[in-house]
Amino acid sequence: MENLKQENINSTKSYLDDFAVIIRSQNRETLYAFLQENAVGKNVPEILSAVLDYMHSSDFDYTRYWAFVECLLSYNAQMFLSTLVKGTPDVALLPKCDEDTLNVIVEKAFITSNKVKYALKLVEPCKKEITYQMSEYIIRQCIQLDSPDLIVKVFVFLDVHPSIAINILKANITHTAALYALYKYYQVAKECKYINDTTIVEVYSYAYIGSLLKELSGMDYQCKTLGLLIDNLIFNTPVQISPQLLRRIKKNDYSGFKEYFAKIKHEANVMTLIEELKIGQIYRFKIIRRLENHYLLFLQEIDYYALLPFELTKDIVPDIPKYNTYLNASISHIDKTRKLLYVYQGNIPEDYNQPPLLSVGKIVEIRYKFIGSKYRPYILNYTKLINIDIQNKQAITNFKNKYRARVTETISYFKYEVEIIF
């Protein structure tokens, strides 16, 4: 075992020694061939560490820095970008980057959205050399970022005039982060007192902001709400905004805004799907567990549970279904109040009656859950389907304990009376 471990160490040292020679030569063809063979799996961190060591060594040729950066980014920007930023020497030591090389660096560095912060840091020494075409490319790559602060940071980095920035954001307001970045722009402008009657920046004038608010008011609910936030921010207009949304924004800023509207959109989509449910239509259900007379299923798209009686089941279902097991079944009835579907496989008799969820005499397990202002009992494994009354409540001595109970009476299909047993 010790010999094998030593062989592995020697093997790692050998290929890293080869890499040290190759990277110093900066022969693109040889370097790419080496990386193609070796820059995989657990080798990647070791190679990145070797790159960093070389950049910090006395052997590193600063006069060829930008060519070195372009070479590694052209191979794999996702892999090397952050390491190149960490290894960047003092800006005073760096030569000027020619336009062709910078163009490639910009193209490769901004190609991955999760590395934009590193990309900005990398090209910062060349900020004055970034052309109009390069700026356009960077903006196109970054306008869809899921971070309003980072979108604004990109505009500021590129010295984009506020009027241009706001018009770009307006053109992309179907993207939630770009929409919220619009709000952030005006938030900063108000803090810096850029918004006033004498401003020469059109988008910071009260007239322009008023027309913007009118435009947003004619759009979807998310845009309308963003307009109300800006209206309240700039004009202190008392507007009706969801208190829940305001709490989310106060707590989590953009994340709170995004989550609020994502929830609304999800609920709207669910409502549409519910309205489109059809009796007799086959749907794919996730198998949750086996009950006394049914399989408990779940239709994930609409967050509805479903009951499939054993006697209407054609598939062979194990007593304890494996995780993420599914089956197809048809809907016979929709109970929107309880978010419950009654389903079947094959054919269902015309005079069919659902079997009970629980039979008198059935032994079940009871636990308590704190809901609202009191502890309420529920039967384990039956989700929220069943309500229960406990005959001998005096037997409950600790709400944190689990109790065994016997079903003594059927009050209704979803309500039963039980007795605690010992």
PERA-V825768 format. One record per backbone hydrogen bond with DSSP energy under -0.5 kcal/mol. CO is the residue of the C=O (numbers start at 1). NH is the residue of the N-H. Records with the same first field share a line. If there is no record, write none. Layout:
CO: NH ; NH
//
This chain:
1: 5
2: 6
3: 7
4: 8
5: 9
6: 10
7: 11
8: 12
9: 13
10: 14
11: 15
12: 16
13: 17
14: 18
15: 19
16: 20
17: 21
18: 22
19: 23
20: 24
21: 25
22: 26 ; 27
26: 28
27: 31
28: 32
29: 33
30: 34
31: 35
32: 36
33: 37
34: 38
35: 39
38: 40
40: 43
41: 44
42: 46
43: 47
44: 48
45: 49
46: 50
47: 51
48: 52
49: 53
50: 54
51: 55
52: 56
54: 57
57: 60
60: 62
61: 64
62: 65 ; 95
64: 68
65: 69
66: 70
67: 71
68: 72
69: 73
70: 74
71: 75
72: 76
73: 77
76: 80
77: 81
80: 84
81: 85
82: 86
83: 87
85: 88
90: 93
91: 94
96: 98
98: 102
99: 103
100: 104
101: 105
102: 106
103: 107
104: 108
105: 109
106: 110
108: 111
111: 113
112: 115
113: 116
115: 119
116: 120
117: 121
118: 122
119: 123
120: 124
123: 126
124: 127
126: 129 ; 130
127: 130
131: 135
132: 136
133: 137
134: 138
135: 139
136: 140
137: 141
138: 142
139: 143
142: 145
145: 147
147: 151
148: 152
149: 153
150: 154
151: 155
152: 156
153: 157
154: 158
155: 160
156: 159
161: 164 ; 165
162: 166
163: 167
164: 168
165: 169
166: 170
167: 171
168: 172
169: 172
170: 173
172: 175
174: 176
175: 179
176: 180
177: 181
178: 182
179: 182 ; 183
180: 184
181: 185
182: 186
183: 187
184: 188
185: 189
186: 190
187: 191
188: 192
189: 194 ; 195
190: 193
194: 196
196: 199
200: 202
201: 204
202: 205
205: 209
206: 210
207: 211
208: 212
209: 213
210: 214
211: 215
212: 216
213: 217
214: 218
215: 218
216: 219
220: 224
221: 225
222: 226
223: 227
224: 228
225: 229
226: 230
227: 231
228: 232
229: 233
230: 234
231: 235 ; 237
232: 236
237: 239
239: 241
242: 246
243: 247
244: 248
245: 249
246: 250
247: 251
248: 252
249: 253
252: 255
253: 257
254: 258
255: 259
256: 260
257: 261
258: 262
259: 263
260: 264
261: 265
262: 266
263: 267
264: 268
265: 269
266: 270
267: 271
268: 272
269: 273
270: 274
271: 275
272: 276
274: 277
278: 281
281: 331
283: 285 ; 329
285: 327
286: 288 ; 298
289: 296
293: 310
294: 291 ; 296
295: 297 ; 308
296: 288 ; 289
297: 306
298: 286 ; 300
299: 302 ; 303 ; 304
304: 299
305: 341
306: 297 ; 308
307: 309 ; 343
308: 295
309: 312
310: 313
312: 345
315: 317
319: 321
322: 325
325: 287
327: 285
329: 283
330: 344
331: 280
333: 342
334: 336
335: 339 ; 340
339: 305
340: 335
341: 307 ; 343
342: 332 ; 333
343: 309
344: 330
349: 352
357: 292
359: 362
362: 364 ; 407
364: 405
365: 380
366: 403
367: 378
369: 371 ; 376
371: 373 ; 374
374: 371
376: 369
378: 367 ; 380
379: 382
382: 385
387: 416
389: 391 ; 418
390: 393
391: 393
392: 395
393: 396
395: 397
398: 401
399: 368
403: 366
404: 421
405: 364
406: 419
407: 361
409: 411 ; 417
412: 415
414: 387
415: 411 ; 412
416: 389
417: 408 ; 409
418: 391
419: 406
421: 404
//
